[in-house]
Structure formats: C-alpha cells, structure tokens
Amino acid sequence: MRFQDVLSGKKYDLGHPLDRGTPVWPSHPPFFMTLNNRHGDVPDASNCGYGSANEVIVTSGHHSTHIDALGHISSHGALYGDVAAADVQRGRGQQRGLVSHGVETIEPIVRRGIMLDIPLLKGKSHLEAAEPVTEGDLQAAAGKQDVSVQAGDCVLIRTGWSRFYGDKNVYLAGGGGLPGPDITAAKWLAGKGIFLTGSDTIVYEQMVPDGPGLPVHQELIARCGIHLIECLNLEELAADQVYEFLFVCIPLKITGATGSPVRPVAIV
C-alpha cells in the first residue's frame, strides 16, 4: 500500500467509546471521567479572554477496546519467556507496575489485518452465548472469504457480540457465557505465527458458566507471546465485507501497565 493509498483509503474505526456507560469486567475498577476545571473556573488575570478546561480520568488498562500486554497473564506463575511473574511486579514504593512485559514495550502496530466473520460462515447474525469458535471454523471462514492467515498478521474474529454492547448484563456473560475461540483455535493461530488477535467480546475466548480459568489467554499470551485485543467493533467491516486491510493500533506508553485502551483503525 502506497502513501497516497493510505491517505485516500477508507478508514474503519474499530473501537468503542470510553464513558460511564462502558461495560467493565467485574475484576476491574469502574471508568470515571469528570472535568477538573471548567471554562471560567480559573480567573483570567490578564483579562485577554483566555479560558481552558481539563479533566480527571480514572481507568484500567482494560476498559472498552484495549490491548493486553504480555504481563497481563501468567501461567503457573510464569509470564511469557518463562519469566517468574513475582520477580517483575512491584506493588509498593514510588514506581509501581511491571518492570518487564509492560504495555509500554509494545511498538506501534502497523501490520496486515485479517477479519474472520464467523456468523457469516454459519449463516446467522451472531453466535450464541458460550458458542465456541474452533480451528475448523477459522479455517472454513478463511476459505469462504478467500483470505489466508500469514505470519505476523493481526487476526480479528467477529462473533457479532457487539450488538449487545449496550446491554451490560449480556455483554458481560450474564446471558450464559460468551462466544469465542477455544483452545483448538488458539493453537491454530499460534501455529501460524501471528502477531496479534482480537475479538468483539469483552473476554477473548469462549466462556462457559463455571469454566476453568482462561486457557486461551494462557496459551496465546503466557506461552506464545501473542497480544490480544478485546471489545473490538467489527460491524462496519462485516457490513462492507472487508476481510483484509492495513491494521493500525498504537497503545499508550503507560510504564509498567498490563494493558492500554486503544483505538484501532483498518484502512483499505
């Protein structure tokens, strides 16, 4: 893709907004934003007409559309690369957070993107609660859409779950779980050598009631060093049947953080 193609190409915003209505996973703090100073709160001593406003934001690195750093998930006490999680996390003192595997170590992401539309494959608007996306589903979707998953790709998986973003109970698995990739899909993606994968659910993987932990997170992040993006909005891509694109995503450089809100863009 040439520079002029990027400038003239259609841009798809793949992120959801951050506001007080944002669905938040129970283990994370609520999102909060308010104006700290409003226009007119600070007197204009110079009497030149100058005014300003600013805000206070309280958030987790895992609110709304966000990326998981490699320090987010451990498996049996180990981060990616067999690094002991206990050795790299700091909870006291002036500097808190991770001394390695933090979100600030993720370089700006400008890569080939692929969107695999699983509801399209199955002939329905969205997957059901707790419905798995299997290795076979990914292979069949890629074949139907005439795309191939290659090393270094960013693979985005649509379940259709964005339709429930405004219904916190359902979006947060209150309706009996979440659809998403199972362990066979995770191993297939890892075997392809991808850089990143994401989905339109708040947790990137199939979730069943009383299921065991997050095995797909452990496989992809802790064992394979593959970043995850959650809470994507893939509906416009699906409506336009866009399955291959330039994917751009830049995490905030929050030193030692386990994740960051992002606003990914697809350009075609």
N, C-alpha and C positions, 0 to 999 in steps of 0.2 A: 504494500500500500504506500503510495507516494504522499508527500506532504500535502499537495493540493487535494488528493483524495480524502485525506483526514479532515481537511477544512470543509470540504463540500459534502462529506458523507453525513448520513442521518445518525443522530446521536440518541441512544436509548438510555434513559435514567433508570438504573436497576435498583435504586434504593428507596426505602420507606422514610417518611419524616420522623424526626425526633420531637416529641411533645409529651404532654402529660397523659395523653391517651395511648402512648406506646405500650404494647404488650411487653411485660417484663417477666422473665423466668423467676420462679419463687426464690431461688438462692441468690439473686442479685438485688441490689438496692433499687428503690424507685427512681425514675428520672424526674428531675426538678429543674426548672429554669424560671427565673424572675428578673426583672430589671432591678439592678442595684442602685443605679441613679437614673432618673427620668429627665427628659428635657425640662429645664427650668429648676431642677433641684439644686444645682450648683450655681450660685450667682455669677453673673458675667461682670467681673470687677472692671474690665476695660471698657464696658459699655459699647462694644463693637458689634453686638448681635450674635456672638458665638454661643452655641449650645451643643450639648452632647448627651448621650445615654449609653449605659453599659449594663451588662448582665452578670448574674451568678448562675453557674451551671453545675449541677450535681449529677453525675452519671457513672455508670460502669463502663468498662471497655466492651461490654457485651449487650448493649442496648440497640434496638432496632437493627438495621442492616450493619453487620460488623464482621470483622475477621478475627479468627483465633490465632494467637501466636503459638509457637511450639512449646512455650512454657505453660500453656493453659491446662494441658492434660498430661498426667503421668500414668504409667502402667507398672504396678507393683513397686511403686516408689521411685521409678526411673523416668526421666524425660528422654526425648529423642537423643540418640547417640549414647545411650546407657549412662546418662548423667544423673547422679542422685539429686532428686528434687530438693531434699532437705539441705543440700550444700549450696544451693544457688538462690534460695529465697530469704528475704530479710523482712522481719515484721516489726522491728523496733529501731529507734535511732532516727537521725535526720533523713537518711536515704532509705526508703522502703521500696520493696518490689523485688524483681528478679535481677540477679547480676549477669545472667545469660538467658538466652531463649526468649527475651522480651520482644514486644511488638516493634520497638524501635529498630530492631535488626532486619526487619522486612524491607527490602529495597522497593522503590516504586514499581508497580506491576504493570507492564505493557507487553501483552502476550496475545497469542491466538486464543480466542474463546470459542467454545462449543456449547450449545444448549441442546439437551436431550429432553424431548417433550414426551413424558411417559403417559399422561392422559390421552394425548393424540394417538399414541400407539394402541391404547386399549379402548379407544372409541368412546371416551366419556369426558366430562368437563373437569373432573378432579378425582384423585384417588380417595379411597375410603380411609377412615381412621385406622391406624396400625397396619395399613397395607404395605407389604414390602416391595421395594424396588430391587430386583435381583440382577445378577450378572447377565442372565438371559434377556431381561428387559432392556438393559443398557445396550447390549449387542444388537437386539432387534430394532430399538429406536434409532441407533446409528445407521443401520442398514436402510430403514424406512426413509430416513431424512437424507441419505446419501452423503454422510459425513464420516470421517474416520478420526478416532481419538489417537493423538500422537504424543510423544514425549515432550514435556514442557508445557502442555496445554493447560488451560483453565476450563474445567468441565462443569457446567451449571445444569442442575437437574430440576426440571419442573414437575411438581406434583399437583399444581392447581390450588394449593392451600392458601394462596394469597387472598382468595375470596373470603376467607374467614379472619382476615387481619383486624377487622373492626369488631369482631366477637371474641373478646379475650378468653372466655371460657373454652370455646372450641379450639382457638388458635394455640392455647397453652396446653393442649392434650386433654382438656376436660371432657371431650366427647368420646373417650375410649382409646386414646393414644394418638400417635402421629404417623403418617406415611413417610417413607424414606428408604434410603439404601440400606440393605442388610449386609452382613459380613462377606457374602459372595461378591456383591457389587464393589465393596471396598477393596477386596483383594484383586479384583479385575482391574480397577482403576490404578491401584498401586503398581500392578504388573506392567501397565502401560507407561509408567514413568511420568505421570502428570505432575504439574507443579502445585495445583490448587483445585479444589472442587467446592461447590456451593449448592444450596437449595433454597426453596421458598418457605421452608418451615423454620420455626424458632430453634429447633434442635436438628442438626444434620444427621439423621438416621431414623430408621424405623423404631418407634417406641410403642411397646405394648404395656398394658397395665401390669405393674409389679415385675417388669422385666429386669434383667441383670445389668446394672450399670450402663455404660455407654461403650460397648465393644467396638463399634465402628470408629468412634473418636480415638480409642486406644490404638487401633490398628493404623489409622491414617496419620494421626498427629504424633503419638508417642513412639510408634515403631517405624514409621516410614517417612516422617518429616514432611508431611503434606498439609498445607494450610487449608482451613475450612472457612467458608463464608456462610452465614445464616441470615434468614429473613430477607432474602432477595425478592424483588418484584420482577417476575419474568413474563407478565401477562401481555405487555405490548410486543415483546419479541415473539411470543406464541401467536398473537393475532396477525402479525405480519409474516409469520413463517420464516423468521430469521434464525438460522441454526449455526452460522459461522460468522465471526466478526473479530474486530480488534477489541480486546478487553483491556480497560484501563482502570486501575484501582490503586489509591495511594493512602495507606494507613497513616494516622497521626503518629508522630515520633514521641510517644509517651514513654519515657525511660522506665524500664522495668515492668511495664504493664503486660498483662496476659492477653489483651485484645484491644481493639480500637473500632469505634464507629467508622464506617466508610460510606462513600457514595460512588459506587462502581458505574462505569459507563461502557456501553457497547457501541462501536462505530462501524457502520457498513457503507 
